[in-house]
Amino acid sequence: MASDDSEENARRITESINEAAERCIPQSKAGHKPMKHTPLPYWNEHCKTAVYSYARNRARNKLNKKEQMKTLKIIKGSKVSPKKL
């Protein structure tokens, strides 16, 4: 008899907590990301490809610069002077 009352009280408390959570906690739809900012009206596919190609070219130039620096370090670090090569 006492266990039935405690189980009933536990069920009521759980229901109350769940109801309060449903009313107060905002829920979002699964897979839907809220927009961080409003889209720009003039932004189009041409702008998107221009930005992408700029970033790609910047990355390629950075890689080339690193490769040149590695080669320069090898030349400077070698015991043979570059003039003799």
N, CA, C and O atoms as a Maestro MAE file, in Angstrom:
{
 s_m_m2io_version
 :::
 2.0.0
}

f_m_ct {
 s_m_title
 :::
 protein
 m_atom[340] {
  # First column is atom index #
  i_m_mmod_type
  r_m_x_coord
  r_m_y_coord
  r_m_z_coord
  i_m_residue_number
  s_m_chain_name
  s_m_pdb_residue_name
  s_m_pdb_atom_name
  i_m_atomic_number
  :::
  1 25 0.823 -1.188 0.000 1 A "MET " " N  " 7
  2 3 0.000 0.000 0.000 1 A "MET " " CA " 6
  3 2 0.873 1.260 0.000 1 A "MET " " C  " 6
  4 15 0.606 2.201 -0.747 1 A "MET " " O  " 8
  5 25 1.896 1.275 0.822 2 A "ALA " " N  " 7
  6 3 2.787 2.436 0.890 2 A "ALA " " CA " 6
  7 2 3.608 2.568 -0.380 2 A "ALA " " C  " 6
  8 15 3.905 3.677 -0.824 2 A "ALA " " O  " 8
  9 25 3.976 1.426 -0.969 3 A "SER " " N  " 7
  10 3 4.753 1.478 -2.199 3 A "SER " " CA " 6
  11 2 3.903 2.006 -3.348 3 A "SER " " C  " 6
  12 15 4.421 2.688 -4.231 3 A "SER " " O  " 8
  13 25 2.600 1.701 -3.353 4 A "ASP " " N  " 7
  14 3 1.714 2.221 -4.395 4 A "ASP " " CA " 6
  15 2 1.610 3.741 -4.321 4 A "ASP " " C  " 6
  16 15 1.599 4.413 -5.352 4 A "ASP " " O  " 8
  17 25 1.536 4.278 -3.121 5 A "ASP " " N  " 7
  18 3 1.463 5.730 -2.952 5 A "ASP " " CA " 6
  19 2 2.755 6.403 -3.410 5 A "ASP " " C  " 6
  20 15 2.717 7.448 -4.059 5 A "ASP " " O  " 8
  21 25 3.889 5.808 -3.073 6 A "SER " " N  " 7
  22 3 5.167 6.423 -3.469 6 A "SER " " CA " 6
  23 2 5.358 6.336 -4.976 6 A "SER " " C  " 6
  24 15 5.914 7.251 -5.583 6 A "SER " " O  " 8
  25 25 4.899 5.239 -5.589 7 A "GLU " " N  " 7
  26 3 4.995 5.126 -7.047 7 A "GLU " " CA " 6
  27 2 4.083 6.136 -7.731 7 A "GLU " " C  " 6
  28 15 4.447 6.731 -8.745 7 A "GLU " " O  " 8
  29 25 2.899 6.321 -7.169 8 A "GLU " " N  " 7
  30 3 1.961 7.304 -7.725 8 A "GLU " " CA " 6
  31 2 2.515 8.715 -7.585 8 A "GLU " " C  " 6
  32 15 2.406 9.520 -8.509 8 A "GLU " " O  " 8
  33 25 3.107 9.015 -6.440 9 A "ASN " " N  " 7
  34 3 3.715 10.340 -6.236 9 A "ASN " " CA " 6
  35 2 4.880 10.556 -7.196 9 A "ASN " " C  " 6
  36 15 5.031 11.644 -7.751 9 A "ASN " " O  " 8
  37 25 5.699 9.537 -7.394 10 A "ALA " " N  " 7
  38 3 6.829 9.643 -8.325 10 A "ALA " " CA " 6
  39 2 6.325 9.880 -9.743 10 A "ALA " " C  " 6
  40 15 6.905 10.673 -10.484 10 A "ALA " " O  " 8
  41 25 5.241 9.192 -10.124 11 A "ARG " " N  " 7
  42 3 4.664 9.369 -11.465 11 A "ARG " " CA " 6
  43 2 4.131 10.780 -11.644 11 A "ARG " " C  " 6
  44 15 4.328 11.383 -12.699 11 A "ARG " " O  " 8
  45 25 3.465 11.312 -10.640 12 A "ARG " " N  " 7
  46 3 2.920 12.674 -10.714 12 A "ARG " " CA " 6
  47 2 4.041 13.712 -10.819 12 A "ARG " " C  " 6
  48 15 3.960 14.652 -11.610 12 A "ARG " " O  " 8
  49 25 5.075 13.528 -10.017 13 A "ILE " " N  " 7
  50 3 6.214 14.464 -10.062 13 A "ILE " " CA " 6
  51 2 6.864 14.436 -11.440 13 A "ILE " " C  " 6
  52 15 7.182 15.481 -12.007 13 A "ILE " " O  " 8
  53 25 7.059 13.223 -11.976 14 A "THR " " N  " 7
  54 3 7.662 13.087 -13.305 14 A "THR " " CA " 6
  55 2 6.801 13.752 -14.367 14 A "THR " " C  " 6
  56 15 7.319 14.452 -15.238 14 A "THR " " O  " 8
  57 25 5.495 13.541 -14.305 15 A "GLU " " N  " 7
  58 3 4.590 14.176 -15.262 15 A "GLU " " CA " 6
  59 2 4.641 15.692 -15.148 15 A "GLU " " C  " 6
  60 15 4.640 16.393 -16.159 15 A "GLU " " O  " 8
  61 25 4.684 16.198 -13.926 16 A "SER " " N  " 7
  62 3 4.736 17.653 -13.724 16 A "SER " " CA " 6
  63 2 6.018 18.235 -14.302 16 A "SER " " C  " 6
  64 15 5.997 19.281 -14.951 16 A "SER " " O  " 8
  65 25 7.116 17.561 -14.067 17 A "ILE " " N  " 7
  66 3 8.406 18.040 -14.609 17 A "ILE " " CA " 6
  67 2 8.376 18.020 -16.129 17 A "ILE " " C  " 6
  68 15 8.816 18.977 -16.766 17 A "ILE " " O  " 8
  69 25 7.867 16.951 -16.720 18 A "ASN " " N  " 7
  70 3 7.803 16.853 -18.185 18 A "ASN " " CA " 6
  71 2 6.890 17.918 -18.780 18 A "ASN " " C  " 6
  72 15 7.225 18.506 -19.809 18 A "ASN " " O  " 8
  73 25 5.756 18.174 -18.160 19 A "GLU " " N  " 7
  74 3 4.845 19.208 -18.661 19 A "GLU " " CA " 6
  75 2 5.486 20.590 -18.584 19 A "GLU " " C  " 6
  76 15 5.372 21.386 -19.516 19 A "GLU " " O  " 8
  77 25 6.157 20.869 -17.474 20 A "ALA " " N  " 7
  78 3 6.830 22.165 -17.333 20 A "ALA " " CA " 6
  79 2 7.941 22.311 -18.371 20 A "ALA " " C  " 6
  80 15 8.125 23.388 -18.938 20 A "ALA " " O  " 8
  81 25 8.676 21.235 -18.618 21 A "ALA " " N  " 7
  82 3 9.751 21.282 -19.612 21 A "ALA " " CA " 6
  83 2 9.198 21.520 -21.002 21 A "ALA " " C  " 6
  84 15 9.765 22.302 -21.765 21 A "ALA " " O  " 8
  85 25 8.093 20.855 -21.348 22 A "GLU " " N  " 7
  86 3 7.495 21.038 -22.675 22 A "GLU " " CA " 6
  87 2 7.014 22.468 -22.876 22 A "GLU " " C  " 6
  88 15 7.102 22.996 -23.985 22 A "GLU " " O  " 8
  89 25 6.506 23.104 -21.822 23 A "ARG " " N  " 7
  90 3 6.020 24.482 -21.943 23 A "ARG " " CA " 6
  91 2 7.157 25.490 -21.997 23 A "ARG " " C  " 6
  92 15 7.039 26.507 -22.680 23 A "ARG " " O  " 8
  93 25 8.250 25.235 -21.299 24 A "CYS " " N  " 7
  94 3 9.279 26.262 -21.115 24 A "CYS " " CA " 6
  95 2 10.512 26.110 -21.997 24 A "CYS " " C  " 6
  96 15 11.168 27.102 -22.312 24 A "CYS " " O  " 8
  97 25 10.834 24.894 -22.396 25 A "ILE " " N  " 7
  98 3 12.057 24.680 -23.168 25 A "ILE " " CA " 6
  99 2 11.707 24.728 -24.649 25 A "ILE " " C  " 6
  100 15 10.885 23.936 -25.110 25 A "ILE " " O  " 8
  101 25 12.320 25.649 -25.410 26 A "PRO " " N  " 7
  102 3 12.025 25.712 -26.844 26 A "PRO " " CA " 6
  103 2 12.604 24.494 -27.561 26 A "PRO " " C  " 6
  104 15 13.674 23.996 -27.211 26 A "PRO " " O  " 8
  105 25 11.884 24.035 -28.552 27 A "GLN " " N  " 7
  106 3 12.328 22.880 -29.317 27 A "GLN " " CA " 6
  107 2 12.530 23.286 -30.758 27 A "GLN " " C  " 6
  108 15 11.786 24.105 -31.298 27 A "GLN " " O  " 8
  109 25 13.551 22.701 -31.381 28 A "SER " " N  " 7
  110 3 13.796 22.968 -32.788 28 A "SER " " CA " 6
  111 2 13.545 21.696 -33.573 28 A "SER " " C  " 6
  112 15 13.549 20.599 -33.015 28 A "SER " " O  " 8
  113 25 13.328 21.847 -34.856 29 A "LYS " " N  " 7
  114 3 13.097 20.697 -35.710 29 A "LYS " " CA " 6
  115 2 14.427 20.014 -35.995 29 A "LYS " " C  " 6
  116 15 15.455 20.680 -36.116 29 A "LYS " " O  " 8
  117 25 14.413 18.716 -36.100 30 A "ALA " " N  " 7
  118 3 15.636 17.955 -36.370 30 A "ALA " " CA " 6
  119 2 16.128 18.256 -37.777 30 A "ALA " " C  " 6
  120 15 15.344 18.274 -38.726 30 A "ALA " " O  " 8
  121 25 17.418 18.491 -37.907 31 A "GLY " " N  " 7
  122 3 18.016 18.737 -39.213 31 A "GLY " " CA " 6
  123 2 17.833 20.150 -39.728 31 A "GLY " " C  " 6
  124 15 18.271 20.451 -40.839 31 A "GLY " " O  " 8
  125 25 17.213 21.012 -38.980 32 A "HIS " " N  " 7
  126 3 16.992 22.392 -39.427 32 A "HIS " " CA " 6
  127 2 17.938 23.305 -38.671 32 A "HIS " " C  " 6
  128 15 17.830 23.453 -37.454 32 A "HIS " " O  " 8
  129 25 18.866 23.919 -39.393 33 A "LYS " " N  " 7
  130 3 19.804 24.846 -38.776 33 A "LYS " " CA " 6
  131 2 19.250 26.264 -38.883 33 A "LYS " " C  " 6
  132 15 18.865 26.696 -39.969 33 A "LYS " " O  " 8
  133 25 19.208 26.980 -37.785 34 A "PRO " " N  " 7
  134 3 18.754 28.372 -37.886 34 A "PRO " " CA " 6
  135 2 19.803 29.204 -38.624 34 A "PRO " " C  " 6
  136 15 21.004 28.963 -38.503 34 A "PRO " " O  " 8
  137 25 19.330 30.176 -39.383 35 A "MET " " N  " 7
  138 3 20.251 31.026 -40.136 35 A "MET " " CA " 6
  139 2 20.969 31.968 -39.179 35 A "MET " " C  " 6
  140 15 20.353 32.542 -38.280 35 A "MET " " O  " 8
  141 25 22.275 32.122 -39.378 36 A "LYS " " N  " 7
  142 3 23.058 33.017 -38.531 36 A "LYS " " CA " 6
  143 2 22.770 34.477 -38.874 36 A "LYS " " C  " 6
  144 15 22.836 35.354 -38.013 36 A "LYS " " O  " 8
  145 25 22.458 34.719 -40.121 37 A "HIS " " N  " 7
  146 3 22.151 36.078 -40.557 37 A "HIS " " CA " 6
  147 2 21.235 35.991 -41.767 37 A "HIS " " C  " 6
  148 15 21.083 34.930 -42.372 37 A "HIS " " O  " 8
  149 25 20.641 37.093 -42.104 38 A "THR " " N  " 7
  150 3 19.752 37.099 -43.257 38 A "THR " " CA " 6
  151 2 20.573 37.050 -44.536 38 A "THR " " C  " 6
  152 15 21.634 37.670 -44.606 38 A "THR " " O  " 8
  153 25 20.111 36.333 -45.540 39 A "PRO " " N  " 7
  154 3 20.869 36.254 -46.784 39 A "PRO " " CA " 6
  155 2 20.896 37.600 -47.505 39 A "PRO " " C  " 6
  156 15 19.948 38.381 -47.432 39 A "PRO " " O  " 8
  157 25 21.981 37.845 -48.188 40 A "LEU " " N  " 7
  158 3 22.121 39.104 -48.924 40 A "LEU " " CA " 6
  159 2 21.375 39.000 -50.249 40 A "LEU " " C  " 6
  160 15 21.473 37.974 -50.922 40 A "LEU " " O  " 8
  161 25 20.636 40.027 -50.638 41 A "PRO " " N  " 7
  162 3 19.829 39.938 -51.855 41 A "PRO " " CA " 6
  163 2 20.673 39.909 -53.136 41 A "PRO " " C  " 6
  164 15 20.219 39.394 -54.157 41 A "PRO " " O  " 8
  165 25 21.883 40.451 -53.095 42 A "TYR " " N  " 7
  166 3 22.706 40.508 -54.299 42 A "TYR " " CA " 6
  167 2 23.634 39.307 -54.415 42 A "TYR " " C  " 6
  168 15 24.315 39.163 -55.431 42 A "TYR " " O  " 8
  169 25 23.682 38.439 -53.403 43 A "TRP " " N  " 7
  170 3 24.594 37.288 -53.426 43 A "TRP " " CA " 6
  171 2 24.044 36.237 -54.370 43 A "TRP " " C  " 6
  172 15 22.915 35.776 -54.203 43 A "TRP " " O  " 8
  173 25 24.831 35.858 -55.354 44 A "ASN " " N  " 7
  174 3 24.376 34.863 -56.309 44 A "ASN " " CA " 6
  175 2 25.468 33.816 -56.532 44 A "ASN " " C  " 6
  176 15 26.481 33.803 -55.833 44 A "ASN " " O  " 8
  177 25 25.250 32.956 -57.497 45 A "GLU " " N  " 7
  178 3 26.192 31.856 -57.770 45 A "GLU " " CA " 6
  179 2 27.549 32.388 -58.233 45 A "GLU " " C  " 6
  180 15 28.585 31.801 -57.921 45 A "GLU " " O  " 8
  181 25 27.545 33.484 -58.968 46 A "HIS " " N  " 7
  182 3 28.800 34.075 -59.433 46 A "HIS " " CA " 6
  183 2 29.659 34.526 -58.241 46 A "HIS " " C  " 6
  184 15 30.870 34.305 -58.229 46 A "HIS " " O  " 8
  185 25 29.042 35.143 -57.261 47 A "CYS " " N  " 7
  186 3 29.760 35.571 -56.057 47 A "CYS " " CA " 6
  187 2 30.315 34.364 -55.310 47 A "CYS " " C  " 6
  188 15 31.443 34.386 -54.818 47 A "CYS " " O  " 8
  189 25 29.514 33.322 -55.235 48 A "LYS " " N  " 7
  190 3 29.932 32.113 -54.522 48 A "LYS " " CA " 6
  191 2 31.169 31.493 -55.184 48 A "LYS " " C  " 6
  192 15 32.112 31.114 -54.490 48 A "LYS " " O  " 8
  193 25 31.173 31.388 -56.507 49 A "THR " " N  " 7
  194 3 32.325 30.798 -57.193 49 A "THR " " CA " 6
  195 2 33.541 31.703 -57.099 49 A "THR " " C  " 6
  196 15 34.669 31.217 -57.025 49 A "THR " " O  " 8
  197 25 33.325 33.028 -57.100 50 A "ALA " " N  " 7
  198 3 34.456 33.950 -56.979 50 A "ALA " " CA " 6
  199 2 35.130 33.802 -55.619 50 A "ALA " " C  " 6
  200 15 36.358 33.792 -55.535 50 A "ALA " " O  " 8
  201 25 34.357 33.691 -54.581 51 A "VAL " " N  " 7
  202 3 34.922 33.524 -53.238 51 A "VAL " " CA " 6
  203 2 35.622 32.185 -53.131 51 A "VAL " " C  " 6
  204 15 36.708 32.089 -52.560 51 A "VAL " " O  " 8
  205 25 34.999 31.145 -53.681 52 A "TYR " " N  " 7
  206 3 35.601 29.814 -53.633 52 A "TYR " " CA " 6
  207 2 36.934 29.790 -54.369 52 A "TYR " " C  " 6
  208 15 37.914 29.246 -53.859 52 A "TYR " " O  " 8
  209 25 36.979 30.376 -55.568 53 A "SER " " N  " 7
  210 3 38.223 30.354 -56.340 53 A "SER " " CA " 6
  211 2 39.290 31.214 -55.662 53 A "SER " " C  " 6
  212 15 40.476 30.889 -55.730 53 A "SER " " O  " 8
  213 25 38.885 32.306 -55.010 54 A "TYR " " N  " 7
  214 3 39.849 33.131 -54.286 54 A "TYR " " CA " 6
  215 2 40.478 32.338 -53.154 54 A "TYR " " C  " 6
  216 15 41.694 32.374 -52.969 54 A "TYR " " O  " 8
  217 25 39.656 31.619 -52.393 55 A "ALA " " N  " 7
  218 3 40.165 30.822 -51.281 55 A "ALA " " CA " 6
  219 2 41.045 29.692 -51.796 55 A "ALA " " C  " 6
  220 15 42.074 29.379 -51.196 55 A "ALA " " O  " 8
  221 25 40.646 29.084 -52.900 56 A "ARG " " N  " 7
  222 3 41.442 27.989 -53.469 56 A "ARG " " CA " 6
  223 2 42.794 28.510 -53.949 56 A "ARG " " C  " 6
  224 15 43.824 27.879 -53.712 56 A "ARG " " O  " 8
  225 25 42.791 29.661 -54.623 57 A "ASN " " N  " 7
  226 3 44.051 30.236 -55.104 57 A "ASN " " CA " 6
  227 2 44.946 30.646 -53.940 57 A "ASN " " C  " 6
  228 15 46.163 30.464 -53.993 57 A "ASN " " O  " 8
  229 25 44.349 31.193 -52.897 58 A "ARG " " N  " 7
  230 3 45.126 31.583 -51.729 58 A "ARG " " CA " 6
  231 2 45.784 30.366 -51.086 58 A "ARG " " C  " 6
  232 15 46.945 30.430 -50.681 58 A "ARG " " O  " 8
  233 25 45.059 29.276 -50.991 59 A "ALA " " N  " 7
  234 3 45.609 28.050 -50.425 59 A "ALA " " CA " 6
  235 2 46.726 27.503 -51.306 59 A "ALA " " C  " 6
  236 15 47.745 27.036 -50.798 59 A "ALA " " O  " 8
  237 25 46.542 27.558 -52.617 60 A "ARG " " N  " 7
  238 3 47.577 27.069 -53.537 60 A "ARG " " CA " 6
  239 2 48.839 27.920 -53.428 60 A "ARG " " C  " 6
  240 15 49.949 27.388 -53.412 60 A "ARG " " O  " 8
  241 25 48.672 29.243 -53.353 61 A "ASN " " N  " 7
  242 3 49.830 30.121 -53.221 61 A "ASN " " CA " 6
  243 2 50.559 29.890 -51.910 61 A "ASN " " C  " 6
  244 15 51.788 29.940 -51.859 61 A "ASN " " O  " 8
  245 25 49.808 29.641 -50.858 62 A "LYS " " N  " 7
  246 3 50.414 29.369 -49.563 62 A "LYS " " CA " 6
  247 2 51.234 28.080 -49.628 62 A "LYS " " C  " 6
  248 15 52.334 28.016 -49.077 62 A "LYS " " O  " 8
  249 25 50.704 27.052 -50.299 63 A "LEU " " N  " 7
  250 3 51.424 25.792 -50.446 63 A "LEU " " CA " 6
  251 2 52.702 26.005 -51.258 63 A "LEU " " C  " 6
  252 15 53.763 25.499 -50.891 63 A "LEU " " O  " 8
  253 25 52.602 26.751 -52.358 64 A "ASN " " N  " 7
  254 3 53.781 27.010 -53.176 64 A "ASN " " CA " 6
  255 2 54.846 27.751 -52.374 64 A "ASN " " C  " 6
  256 15 56.036 27.464 -52.504 64 A "ASN " " O  " 8
  257 25 54.426 28.690 -51.558 65 A "LYS " " N  " 7
  258 3 55.370 29.449 -50.749 65 A "LYS " " CA " 6
  259 2 56.070 28.523 -49.751 65 A "LYS " " C  " 6
  260 15 57.274 28.644 -49.524 65 A "LYS " " O  " 8
  261 25 55.311 27.598 -49.158 66 A "LYS " " N  " 7
  262 3 55.896 26.652 -48.217 66 A "LYS " " CA " 6
  263 2 56.914 25.765 -48.914 66 A "LYS " " C  " 6
  264 15 57.989 25.500 -48.375 66 A "LYS " " O  " 8
  265 25 56.574 25.302 -50.124 67 A "GLU " " N  " 7
  266 3 57.498 24.445 -50.873 67 A "GLU " " CA " 6
  267 2 58.779 25.208 -51.215 67 A "GLU " " C  " 6
  268 15 59.871 24.643 -51.152 67 A "GLU " " O  " 8
  269 25 58.651 26.484 -51.577 68 A "GLN " " N  " 7
  270 3 59.827 27.287 -51.882 68 A "GLN " " CA " 6
  271 2 60.682 27.477 -50.640 68 A "GLN " " C  " 6
  272 15 61.910 27.450 -50.716 68 A "GLN " " O  " 8
  273 25 60.034 27.670 -49.493 69 A "MET " " N  " 7
  274 3 60.786 27.845 -48.249 69 A "MET " " CA " 6
  275 2 61.513 26.563 -47.877 69 A "MET " " C  " 6
  276 15 62.644 26.622 -47.393 69 A "MET " " O  " 8
  277 25 60.890 25.393 -48.091 70 A "LYS " " N  " 7
  278 3 61.544 24.126 -47.806 70 A "LYS " " CA " 6
  279 2 62.778 23.968 -48.683 70 A "LYS " " C  " 6
  280 15 63.839 23.569 -48.202 70 A "LYS " " O  " 8
  281 25 62.641 24.279 -49.966 71 A "THR " " N  " 7
  282 3 63.758 24.161 -50.889 71 A "THR " " CA " 6
  283 2 64.882 25.111 -50.479 71 A "THR " " C  " 6
  284 15 66.055 24.740 -50.514 71 A "THR " " O  " 8
  285 25 64.530 26.323 -50.095 72 A "LEU " " N  " 7
  286 3 65.521 27.300 -49.676 72 A "LEU " " CA " 6
  287 2 66.241 26.833 -48.418 72 A "LEU " " C  " 6
  288 15 67.455 27.005 -48.304 72 A "LEU " " O  " 8
  289 25 65.517 26.248 -47.479 73 A "LYS " " N  " 7
  290 3 66.142 25.738 -46.265 73 A "LYS " " CA " 6
  291 2 67.090 24.588 -46.573 73 A "LYS " " C  " 6
  292 15 68.152 24.474 -45.962 73 A "LYS " " O  " 8
  293 25 66.707 23.736 -47.521 74 A "ILE " " N  " 7
  294 3 67.578 22.626 -47.905 74 A "ILE " " CA " 6
  295 2 68.861 23.161 -48.518 74 A "ILE " " C  " 6
  296 15 69.953 22.683 -48.210 74 A "ILE " " O  " 8
  297 25 68.725 24.152 -49.383 75 A "ILE " " N  " 7
  298 3 69.908 24.735 -50.027 75 A "ILE " " CA " 6
  299 2 70.794 25.413 -48.995 75 A "ILE " " C  " 6
  300 15 72.012 25.237 -49.008 75 A "ILE " " O  " 8
  301 25 70.185 26.193 -48.094 76 A "LYS " " N  " 7
  302 3 70.970 26.901 -47.077 76 A "LYS " " CA " 6
  303 2 71.580 25.927 -46.068 76 A "LYS " " C  " 6
  304 15 72.659 26.178 -45.532 76 A "LYS " " O  " 8
  305 25 70.897 24.835 -45.818 77 A "GLY " " N  " 7
  306 3 71.370 23.878 -44.823 77 A "GLY " " CA " 6
  307 2 72.414 22.911 -45.368 77 A "GLY " " C  " 6
  308 15 73.130 22.276 -44.595 77 A "GLY " " O  " 8
  309 25 72.507 22.794 -46.681 78 A "SER " " N  " 7
  310 3 73.460 21.849 -47.252 78 A "SER " " CA " 6
  311 2 74.881 22.418 -47.135 78 A "SER " " C  " 6
  312 15 75.089 23.630 -47.066 78 A "SER " " O  " 8
  313 25 75.829 21.509 -47.116 79 A "LYS " " N  " 7
  314 3 77.226 21.932 -46.984 79 A "LYS " " CA " 6
  315 2 77.771 22.467 -48.306 79 A "LYS " " C  " 6
  316 15 78.748 23.215 -48.321 79 A "LYS " " O  " 8
  317 25 77.146 22.088 -49.403 80 A "VAL " " N  " 7
  318 3 77.567 22.578 -50.700 80 A "VAL " " CA " 6
  319 2 76.894 23.928 -50.935 80 A "VAL " " C  " 6
  320 15 75.682 24.055 -50.755 80 A "VAL " " O  " 8
  321 25 77.647 24.905 -51.324 81 A "SER " " N  " 7
  322 3 77.064 26.216 -51.562 81 A "SER " " CA " 6
  323 2 76.253 26.197 -52.864 81 A "SER " " C  " 6
  324 15 76.567 25.432 -53.776 81 A "SER " " O  " 8
  325 25 75.242 27.012 -52.952 82 A "PRO " " N  " 7
  326 3 74.407 27.047 -54.163 82 A "PRO " " CA " 6
  327 2 75.199 27.433 -55.403 82 A "PRO " " C  " 6
  328 15 74.822 27.064 -56.516 82 A "PRO " " O  " 8
  329 25 76.282 28.165 -55.227 83 A "LYS " " N  " 7
  330 3 77.078 28.570 -56.396 83 A "LYS " " CA " 6
  331 2 77.721 27.348 -57.048 83 A "LYS " " C  " 6
  332 15 77.907 27.321 -58.265 83 A "LYS " " O  " 8
  333 25 78.058 26.350 -56.259 84 A "LYS " " N  " 7
  334 3 78.700 25.149 -56.810 84 A "LYS " " CA " 6
  335 2 77.706 24.199 -57.442 84 A "LYS " " C  " 6
  336 15 78.096 23.311 -58.201 84 A "LYS " " O  " 8
  337 25 76.417 24.369 -57.142 85 A "LEU " " N  " 7
  338 3 75.410 23.500 -57.749 85 A "LEU " " CA " 6
  339 2 75.228 23.909 -59.162 85 A "LEU " " C  " 6
  340 15 74.423 23.314 -59.878 85 A "LEU " " O  " 8
  :::
 }
 m_bond[339] {
  # First column is bond index #
  i_m_from
  i_m_to
  i_m_order
  :::
  1 1 2 1
  2 2 3 1
  3 3 4 2
  4 3 5 1
  5 5 6 1
  6 6 7 1
  7 7 8 2
  8 7 9 1
  9 9 10 1
  10 10 11 1
  11 11 12 2
  12 11 13 1
  13 13 14 1
  14 14 15 1
  15 15 16 2
  16 15 17 1
  17 17 18 1
  18 18 19 1
  19 19 20 2
  20 19 21 1
  21 21 22 1
  22 22 23 1
  23 23 24 2
  24 23 25 1
  25 25 26 1
  26 26 27 1
  27 27 28 2
  28 27 29 1
  29 29 30 1
  30 30 31 1
  31 31 32 2
  32 31 33 1
  33 33 34 1
  34 34 35 1
  35 35 36 2
  36 35 37 1
  37 37 38 1
  38 38 39 1
  39 39 40 2
  40 39 41 1
  41 41 42 1
  42 42 43 1
  43 43 44 2
  44 43 45 1
  45 45 46 1
  46 46 47 1
  47 47 48 2
  48 47 49 1
  49 49 50 1
  50 50 51 1
  51 51 52 2
  52 51 53 1
  53 53 54 1
  54 54 55 1
  55 55 56 2
  56 55 57 1
  57 57 58 1
  58 58 59 1
  59 59 60 2
  60 59 61 1
  61 61 62 1
  62 62 63 1
  63 63 64 2
  64 63 65 1
  65 65 66 1
  66 66 67 1
  67 67 68 2
  68 67 69 1
  69 69 70 1
  70 70 71 1
  71 71 72 2
  72 71 73 1
  73 73 74 1
  74 74 75 1
  75 75 76 2
  76 75 77 1
  77 77 78 1
  78 78 79 1
  79 79 80 2
  80 79 81 1
  81 81 82 1
  82 82 83 1
  83 83 84 2
  84 83 85 1
  85 85 86 1
  86 86 87 1
  87 87 88 2
  88 87 89 1
  89 89 90 1
  90 90 91 1
  91 91 92 2
  92 91 93 1
  93 93 94 1
  94 94 95 1
  95 95 96 2
  96 95 97 1
  97 97 98 1
  98 98 99 1
  99 99 100 2
  100 99 101 1
  101 101 102 1
  102 102 103 1
  103 103 104 2
  104 103 105 1
  105 105 106 1
  106 106 107 1
  107 107 108 2
  108 107 109 1
  109 109 110 1
  110 110 111 1
  111 111 112 2
  112 111 113 1
  113 113 114 1
  114 114 115 1
  115 115 116 2
  116 115 117 1
  117 117 118 1
  118 118 119 1
  119 119 120 2
  120 119 121 1
  121 121 122 1
  122 122 123 1
  123 123 124 2
  124 123 125 1
  125 125 126 1
  126 126 127 1
  127 127 128 2
  128 127 129 1
  129 129 130 1
  130 130 131 1
  131 131 132 2
  132 131 133 1
  133 133 134 1
  134 134 135 1
  135 135 136 2
  136 135 137 1
  137 137 138 1
  138 138 139 1
  139 139 140 2
  140 139 141 1
  141 141 142 1
  142 142 143 1
  143 143 144 2
  144 143 145 1
  145 145 146 1
  146 146 147 1
  147 147 148 2
  148 147 149 1
  149 149 150 1
  150 150 151 1
  151 151 152 2
  152 151 153 1
  153 153 154 1
  154 154 155 1
  155 155 156 2
  156 155 157 1
  157 157 158 1
  158 158 159 1
  159 159 160 2
  160 159 161 1
  161 161 162 1
  162 162 163 1
  163 163 164 2
  164 163 165 1
  165 165 166 1
  166 166 167 1
  167 167 168 2
  168 167 169 1
  169 169 170 1
  170 170 171 1
  171 171 172 2
  172 171 173 1
  173 173 174 1
  174 174 175 1
  175 175 176 2
  176 175 177 1
  177 177 178 1
  178 178 179 1
  179 179 180 2
  180 179 181 1
  181 181 182 1
  182 182 183 1
  183 183 184 2
  184 183 185 1
  185 185 186 1
  186 186 187 1
  187 187 188 2
  188 187 189 1
  189 189 190 1
  190 190 191 1
  191 191 192 2
  192 191 193 1
  193 193 194 1
  194 194 195 1
  195 195 196 2
  196 195 197 1
  197 197 198 1
  198 198 199 1
  199 199 200 2
  200 199 201 1
  201 201 202 1
  202 202 203 1
  203 203 204 2
  204 203 205 1
  205 205 206 1
  206 206 207 1
  207 207 208 2
  208 207 209 1
  209 209 210 1
  210 210 211 1
  211 211 212 2
  212 211 213 1
  213 213 214 1
  214 214 215 1
  215 215 216 2
  216 215 217 1
  217 217 218 1
  218 218 219 1
  219 219 220 2
  220 219 221 1
  221 221 222 1
  222 222 223 1
  223 223 224 2
  224 223 225 1
  225 225 226 1
  226 226 227 1
  227 227 228 2
  228 227 229 1
  229 229 230 1
  230 230 231 1
  231 231 232 2
  232 231 233 1
  233 233 234 1
  234 234 235 1
  235 235 236 2
  236 235 237 1
  237 237 238 1
  238 238 239 1
  239 239 240 2
  240 239 241 1
  241 241 242 1
  242 242 243 1
  243 243 244 2
  244 243 245 1
  245 245 246 1
  246 246 247 1
  247 247 248 2
  248 247 249 1
  249 249 250 1
  250 250 251 1
  251 251 252 2
  252 251 253 1
  253 253 254 1
  254 254 255 1
  255 255 256 2
  256 255 257 1
  257 257 258 1
  258 258 259 1
  259 259 260 2
  260 259 261 1
  261 261 262 1
  262 262 263 1
  263 263 264 2
  264 263 265 1
  265 265 266 1
  266 266 267 1
  267 267 268 2
  268 267 269 1
  269 269 270 1
  270 270 271 1
  271 271 272 2
  272 271 273 1
  273 273 274 1
  274 274 275 1
  275 275 276 2
  276 275 277 1
  277 277 278 1
  278 278 279 1
  279 279 280 2
  280 279 281 1
  281 281 282 1
  282 282 283 1
  283 283 284 2
  284 283 285 1
  285 285 286 1
  286 286 287 1
  287 287 288 2
  288 287 289 1
  289 289 290 1
  290 290 291 1
  291 291 292 2
  292 291 293 1
  293 293 294 1
  294 294 295 1
  295 295 296 2
  296 295 297 1
  297 297 298 1
  298 298 299 1
  299 299 300 2
  300 299 301 1
  301 301 302 1
  302 302 303 1
  303 303 304 2
  304 303 305 1
  305 305 306 1
  306 306 307 1
  307 307 308 2
  308 307 309 1
  309 309 310 1
  310 310 311 1
  311 311 312 2
  312 311 313 1
  313 313 314 1
  314 314 315 1
  315 315 316 2
  316 315 317 1
  317 317 318 1
  318 318 319 1
  319 319 320 2
  320 319 321 1
  321 321 322 1
  322 322 323 1
  323 323 324 2
  324 323 325 1
  325 325 326 1
  326 326 327 1
  327 327 328 2
  328 327 329 1
  329 329 330 1
  330 330 331 1
  331 331 332 2
  332 331 333 1
  333 333 334 1
  334 334 335 1
  335 335 336 2
  336 335 337 1
  337 337 338 1
  338 338 339 1
  339 339 340 2
  :::
 }
}
